[in-house]
Amino acid sequence: MLRGNVPEERPLADVRVVRRSARRLQRLLLWSVGIVLVLVWAAWAEIARHDRTQAVAAAARRQANLLTAVSHYLGRALSNADALGSFLARAYTTPGTDFTAALSERAAANELFTEMVLCGNDGLGTSTRPGGDRRAWCGEWLRVTPVGARNHPAPPVGEQGVSHVPLLTHLPATPERPAGVLALLVEVPRLLGLLQDYSIPDETVVLVLGADGVPRARWHSQRGMADQRAPEAALLPAVAASRAVGQLHAVDGQIKVVSARTMPARPLVLMVATDLTATLADPHRRARQAALVAALVSVLLPLFALVLLRLQGRIAAMAEDLGDAHARLQALNAQLEEEVRARTAELEQAYQELETFSYTVAHDVRAPLATIAGFAQALQDAPSTQGDARAMHFVRRIQANAAQMNALTEALLALGKLTRASVVSAPVDLSELAAEVLAGLRERDAGARDAQVDVQPGIVVSADPVLMRQVLENVLGNAWKFTARRMPARIRLDANPGPQEGWTTIRVEDNGEGFDASQVRDPFKPFQRMHDAAEFPGTGIGLATVERIVRLHGGTVAIASVPEAGTTVSFTLPVAPSV
């Protein structure tokens, strides 16, 4: 019966779904890891490329600034040479001027030029430097100096390891003097004096070239003016053709970042070349660090994915186990439901049999009780018992016990019916219902009781009105009964917030006889009496009836009592919803 009610295919289908989901998750995780790794290395390549481009661009900007600074400095130096050359040319062509004295005077007054040389076409040469024989240089200068030239920069000449750049000015012939050339010699360090204190982090070369492509001066960021070899001069045609800043060219097997600029109105070209390896040192270092991070990610991410896959495998296995357990639980639930249905049917049958038995007992018991009561009444009225006090006492005892037995039978029947009573909830005003019950109690005693009754108004609960009347009749009836000896008797009914929202606690308090609660294990048990029946008659079913009715409504009942001080009965009920 158990396996027939639970299909076998469903747990297997659930397991297959779990396995398919696990495989899909594995593929998704592997694809995700692969995509993330591709993106990581693509980002590394893009960052490295961008960093390299920015480094080259920064080097090009530094080169442009350096070209501007050297151009301005060199321009001022050449302007000074222009002024001096013009002055000496006028002195040379002015009749009667002592040119040699003027030359010596200017050489002493000007610190930029280390030597001034006059080369005549007649082969004679005059130098401001004592003992200087410049006839070998003069021949070359007379050959290369254009007619009308002013401070034409010639290729450098050297003496004792010192390189000079000659600035040549053509001197026209006069009646007093032959044509010639004036050479103003400037040491290379003075020509590029601006760069003496210049600090550049990368390996950089500044080159001054003539229009013929021959170097005039060279400065190295690390070696200064010591090395005047200029392999970079071979790049002049390519650099001049593109006219771009920050070009990449190879020089002696090294890649250089090269920029060039032509000086305005001067037959000179300024060139700056920076070693690309030094320029890219920081980007390469950052790229290596980023590559290390990417490599760590490439190692850790698959390891993390592997851990996730193993964890997912365990979860899938647990899910399969849970699926099997769920199937077994469903089978057990089905079996339990079947057993509950069978047990419920048995209980229903038992209740029906008990109810039938109760009515049978009640009928079979009440019939003899009625007979006994009738015979007792007949004995009481019989002439033979008249005047016999002892006989009349026994007859009255028989009648009282028969009445008590009949009341117990009725109470038991009522209590049994409560076990299966249906609750029809509706708003019930307990205050009004309590007032009615108390009025009935006063009327029964014909107003002979001095009782102070305090009922809190407006206590409205959601309950069965008929059952609530039984509750109040029992609780208030007990309070009325057990305060019979109190002068005055005090009975109070009030309500307080319940243990949870939507519930209220009803309290009935009196100053009656009370009892020792510690001596009573279960005051709500049927036939549980706290006082002698001779003093306070009753069936012992009242509190049991109250407890069952309140429990039918989902509430609880409690009782507290102190001998000679009174008793408090409290019970919880749902509050009626507000309209």
Protein Blocks (a to p, Z undefined) as FASTA:
>chain_A
ZZmmpcfklmmmmmmmmmmmmmmmmmmmmmmmmmmmmmmmmmmmmmmmmmmmmmmmmmmm
mmmmmmmmmmmmmmmmmmmmmmmmmmmmmmmmpghiafklmmmmmmmmpmkbmbdcdddf
kopacdfbehiacklmmmmmmmmmcghiahiacddddeehiacddddddddddfkbccdd
ddddddfklmmmmmmmpccfbacddddddfkopafbdcdfklommbmcdfklmmmmmmmm
nopghiacdeehiacdddddddehiacdcdddddfklmmmmmmmmmmmmmmmmmmmmmmm
mmmmmmmmmmmmmmmmmmmmmmmmmmmmmmmmmmmmmmmmmmmmmmmmmmmmmmmmmmmm
mmmmmmmmmmmmmmmmmmmmpmklgopaklmmmmmmmmmmmmmmmmmmmmmmmmmmmmmp
ccddddddfklmmmmmmmmmmmmnnopaccdddddehiacdddfklmmmmmmmmmmmmmm
mmmmpccddddddddddfbehiacdddddfbfbpafklpmblmbghiafbdfklmgcehl
mmmmmmmmmmmnopacdddddehkbpcddddddddddZZ
